[in-house]
């Protein structure tokens, strides 16, 4: 079970990474990503329905850890598509109000599910046998709206909500970053708009640069966070870096070099200096 689910998760992440790099708009990226995760969830469901868990601990591990990480992506992309498709094309204040409405919705969810959220954050396990096994005695399952969770063979009391908690955490970070980007946008002199440099290398290379700057601590004596650095490079190079966390995960699981762009820069700079020495 673990081998199958891990392989499926890696395949899904690889496909999402390709979509993230190649999609030419946020809505297209989000829609394609949702469909990719949905297909993976269907495959996971088909496998689990036919699979017999070795023991209760394996069943708990699946519904507490494995299934929620797929659900996290499914719910995240569904919610993000809904938000982005309705995002107003208006003033900064209008967009800020719109984002605040959705952040408030997320906060209400966490308040309503405070106990389970705390259970998740604290890594507790004393109720796992109730929360993460199918049809626990004395507890009635109330499935949520997602049809994949309507099947009792693929559902437990809280496996869906564990995935939703993780999805909403990710969505909250995304919206807060979008909000911060709006606040950071300042009027630019007209003369500064003309000589604009555009990043023409792959997006993944710019993301690698973002994390390299963070690792080296080159901004604010190392205190600048990833969101701030990404927002700066996004503005400077006029390149959308949305969902750069996912791109970084793709970088981390590269089969060859994980620092391909850094190595390319080093190699090209070294060759430049060699050529300059020979010419001089």
C-alpha positions as CSV (number, residue, x, y, z in Angstrom):
1,X,0.0,0.0,0.0
2,X,2.8,2.4,1.0
3,X,4.7,1.7,-2.2
4,X,1.7,2.2,-4.4
5,X,0.5,5.4,-2.7
6,X,4.0,6.9,-2.7
7,X,4.5,6.2,-6.4
8,X,1.1,7.7,-7.2
9,X,1.9,10.8,-5.1
10,X,5.2,11.3,-6.9
11,X,3.6,10.9,-10.3
12,X,0.9,13.4,-9.4
13,X,3.5,15.9,-8.1
14,X,5.6,15.5,-11.2
15,X,2.5,16.2,-13.4
16,X,1.6,19.2,-11.2
17,X,5.1,20.6,-11.5
18,X,4.9,20.4,-15.3
19,X,1.6,22.2,-15.3
20,X,2.9,24.9,-13.0
21,X,5.8,25.6,-15.3
22,X,4.0,25.4,-18.6
23,X,0.5,26.9,-17.9
24,X,0.2,30.4,-19.3
25,X,-2.5,31.6,-16.8
26,X,-3.4,31.0,-13.2
27,X,-6.9,29.7,-14.1
28,X,-5.6,27.2,-16.6
29,X,-3.0,26.0,-14.2
30,X,-5.5,25.6,-11.4
31,X,-8.1,23.8,-13.5
32,X,-5.5,21.4,-15.0
33,X,-4.0,20.8,-11.6
34,X,-7.4,20.0,-10.1
35,X,-8.1,17.5,-12.8
36,X,-4.7,15.9,-12.3
37,X,-5.3,15.4,-8.6
38,X,-8.8,14.2,-9.2
39,X,-7.5,11.4,-11.4
40,X,-4.9,10.4,-8.8
41,X,-7.7,10.3,-6.2
42,X,-9.8,8.1,-8.4
43,X,-6.9,5.7,-8.8
44,X,-6.1,5.7,-5.1
45,X,-9.8,5.0,-4.3
46,X,-9.9,2.1,-6.7
47,X,-6.8,0.6,-5.1
48,X,-8.0,1.0,-1.5
49,X,-11.4,-0.5,-2.2
50,X,-9.7,-3.7,-3.4
51,X,-7.0,-3.7,-0.7
52,X,-7.1,-5.4,2.7
53,X,-5.2,-3.5,5.4
54,X,-2.7,-5.7,7.3
55,X,-3.8,-4.3,10.6
56,X,-5.5,-1.3,12.2
57,X,-2.3,0.7,12.4
58,X,-1.9,0.5,8.6
59,X,-5.5,1.6,8.2
60,X,-5.0,4.5,10.5
61,X,-1.8,5.5,8.7
62,X,-3.6,5.6,5.4
63,X,-6.6,7.6,6.5
64,X,-4.6,10.0,8.8
65,X,-1.5,10.6,6.6
66,X,-1.7,9.3,3.1
67,X,-5.2,10.1,1.9
68,X,-5.3,13.7,3.4
69,X,-2.2,14.7,1.4
70,X,-4.0,13.9,-1.8
71,X,-7.2,15.6,-0.5
72,X,-5.2,18.7,0.5
73,X,-4.3,19.3,-3.2
74,X,-7.7,18.5,-4.5
75,X,-9.5,20.9,-2.1
76,X,-6.8,23.6,-2.5
77,X,-7.1,23.7,-6.3
78,X,-10.9,23.6,-6.2
79,X,-11.0,26.5,-3.8
80,X,-8.3,28.5,-5.6
81,X,-10.1,28.1,-8.9
82,X,-13.3,29.4,-7.4
83,X,-11.4,32.4,-5.8
84,X,-9.4,33.3,-8.9
85,X,-12.3,33.0,-11.3
86,X,-14.3,35.5,-9.2
87,X,-11.4,37.9,-8.4
88,X,-12.5,41.4,-9.3
89,X,-10.7,43.4,-11.9
90,X,-10.8,46.6,-10.0
91,X,-8.9,48.8,-7.6
92,X,-6.4,47.4,-5.1
93,X,-8.8,48.1,-2.2
94,X,-11.6,46.1,-4.0
95,X,-9.2,43.1,-4.4
96,X,-8.1,43.4,-0.8
97,X,-11.7,43.3,0.4
98,X,-12.3,40.3,-1.8
99,X,-9.3,38.4,-0.4
100,X,-10.3,39.3,3.1
101,X,-13.7,37.7,2.6
102,X,-12.1,34.4,1.7
103,X,-9.6,34.6,4.5
104,X,-12.5,35.2,6.9
105,X,-14.2,32.1,5.6
106,X,-11.0,30.0,6.2
107,X,-10.7,31.4,9.8
108,X,-14.4,30.4,10.5
109,X,-13.6,26.9,9.4
110,X,-10.7,26.7,11.8
111,X,-12.9,28.1,14.6
112,X,-15.6,25.6,14.0
113,X,-13.1,22.8,13.9
114,X,-10.9,24.0,16.7
115,X,-10.5,20.7,18.5
116,X,-9.6,18.7,15.4
117,X,-7.3,21.5,14.2
118,X,-5.5,21.3,17.6
119,X,-5.4,17.5,17.4
120,X,-3.7,17.9,14.0
121,X,-1.2,20.6,15.0
122,X,-0.2,18.8,18.2
123,X,0.3,15.5,16.5
124,X,-2.0,13.7,18.9
125,X,-3.0,10.1,18.4
126,X,-5.2,9.1,21.3
127,X,-8.4,9.1,19.2
128,X,-6.9,7.7,16.0
129,X,-8.9,4.5,16.3
130,X,-12.1,6.5,16.2
131,X,-11.1,9.1,13.7
132,X,-9.2,7.1,11.1
133,X,-10.7,3.6,10.9
134,X,-13.7,2.9,8.7
135,X,-17.1,2.5,10.4
136,X,-15.9,2.8,14.0
137,X,-18.5,1.5,16.5
138,X,-20.8,4.0,18.1
139,X,-19.8,6.8,15.7
140,X,-21.8,8.0,12.7
141,X,-20.0,9.1,9.6
142,X,-21.3,12.3,8.0
143,X,-19.6,12.7,4.7
144,X,-18.8,16.1,3.3
145,X,-19.7,17.3,-0.2
146,X,-17.0,15.6,-2.1
147,X,-18.4,12.6,-3.9
148,X,-15.2,10.6,-3.4
149,X,-15.9,10.7,0.3
150,X,-19.5,9.5,-0.1
151,X,-18.3,5.9,-0.3
152,X,-17.9,4.4,3.2
153,X,-15.2,2.1,1.9
154,X,-13.0,5.1,1.2
155,X,-13.9,7.3,4.2
156,X,-13.5,7.6,7.9
157,X,-14.9,10.1,10.4
158,X,-12.1,12.7,10.0
159,X,-9.8,11.7,7.1
160,X,-11.6,14.3,4.9
161,X,-11.3,17.1,7.4
162,X,-7.6,16.4,8.0
163,X,-7.1,17.0,4.3
164,X,-9.3,20.1,4.4
165,X,-7.3,21.5,7.4
166,X,-4.1,21.1,5.4
167,X,-5.6,22.6,2.2
168,X,-7.0,25.6,4.1
169,X,-3.6,26.2,5.7
170,X,-2.0,26.2,2.2
171,X,-4.8,28.4,0.8
172,X,-4.5,30.9,3.7
173,X,-0.7,31.2,3.0
174,X,-1.4,31.8,-0.7
175,X,-4.0,34.5,0.0
176,X,-1.9,36.2,2.6
177,X,1.0,36.3,0.1
178,X,-1.4,37.7,-2.6
179,X,-2.6,40.3,-0.1
180,X,1.0,41.3,0.8
181,X,1.9,41.6,-2.9
182,X,-1.0,44.1,-3.3
183,X,0.4,46.2,-0.4
184,X,3.9,46.2,-1.8
185,X,2.9,47.6,-5.2
186,X,4.0,51.2,-5.3
187,X,3.5,53.7,-8.1
188,X,6.4,53.4,-10.7
189,X,7.6,56.5,-12.6
190,X,6.6,56.4,-16.2
191,X,10.3,56.6,-17.3
192,X,11.0,53.4,-15.3
193,X,8.4,51.4,-17.2
194,X,10.1,51.6,-20.6
195,X,13.5,49.9,-20.1
196,X,12.0,46.7,-18.6
197,X,14.0,43.5,-18.3
198,X,11.9,40.3,-18.6
199,X,13.0,37.0,-17.2
200,X,13.1,34.6,-20.2
201,X,14.7,31.6,-18.6
202,X,12.3,28.9,-17.2
203,X,10.3,29.8,-14.1
204,X,11.9,26.9,-12.2
205,X,15.3,28.6,-12.5
206,X,13.9,31.8,-10.9
207,X,12.4,29.8,-8.1
208,X,15.8,28.1,-7.5
209,X,17.3,31.6,-7.3
210,X,14.6,32.6,-4.7
211,X,15.5,29.8,-2.4
212,X,19.3,30.3,-3.0
213,X,18.9,33.9,-1.8
214,X,17.0,32.7,1.2
215,X,19.6,30.0,2.0
216,X,22.4,32.5,1.7
217,X,20.7,35.1,3.8
218,X,21.4,38.0,1.4
219,X,18.4,40.2,2.3
220,X,17.9,42.0,5.6
221,X,20.7,40.1,7.3
222,X,19.0,36.8,6.6
223,X,15.7,37.7,8.2
224,X,13.7,38.2,4.9
225,X,11.3,35.3,4.4
226,X,10.6,33.3,1.2
227,X,7.4,35.2,0.4
228,X,9.1,38.5,0.6
229,X,12.0,37.4,-1.6
230,X,9.7,35.8,-4.2
231,X,7.5,38.9,-4.3
232,X,10.6,41.0,-4.9
233,X,11.9,38.9,-7.8
234,X,8.4,38.6,-9.2
235,X,8.2,42.4,-9.4
236,X,11.7,42.9,-10.7
237,X,11.6,40.3,-13.4
238,X,7.9,40.6,-14.3
239,X,7.4,36.8,-13.9
240,X,4.5,35.1,-12.1
241,X,5.8,33.0,-9.2
242,X,2.5,31.7,-7.9
243,X,2.7,28.4,-6.1
244,X,6.5,28.5,-6.0
245,X,6.4,26.1,-3.1
246,X,5.3,23.3,-5.4
247,X,8.0,24.2,-8.0
248,X,10.6,24.0,-5.2
249,X,9.3,20.5,-4.3
250,X,9.9,19.5,-7.9
251,X,13.5,20.9,-7.6
252,X,14.0,18.8,-4.4
253,X,13.1,15.5,-6.1
254,X,15.1,16.0,-9.3
255,X,16.9,12.8,-10.2
256,X,20.0,14.6,-11.4
257,X,21.2,17.9,-10.0
258,X,19.0,19.7,-7.5
259,X,20.9,22.9,-8.1
260,X,21.0,22.8,-11.9
261,X,20.5,26.6,-12.4
262,X,23.2,27.5,-9.8
263,X,25.6,25.2,-11.5
264,X,24.8,26.7,-14.9
265,X,25.5,30.2,-13.5
266,X,28.7,29.1,-11.9
267,X,29.9,27.4,-15.1
268,X,29.0,30.3,-17.4
269,X,30.6,32.9,-15.1
270,X,33.8,30.8,-14.8
271,X,33.9,30.5,-18.6
272,X,33.3,34.2,-19.0
273,X,36.2,35.0,-16.8
274,X,38.4,32.5,-18.6
275,X,37.6,34.0,-21.9
276,X,38.2,37.5,-20.5
277,X,41.7,36.4,-19.2
278,X,42.6,35.0,-22.6
279,X,41.4,38.1,-24.4
280,X,43.2,40.5,-22.0
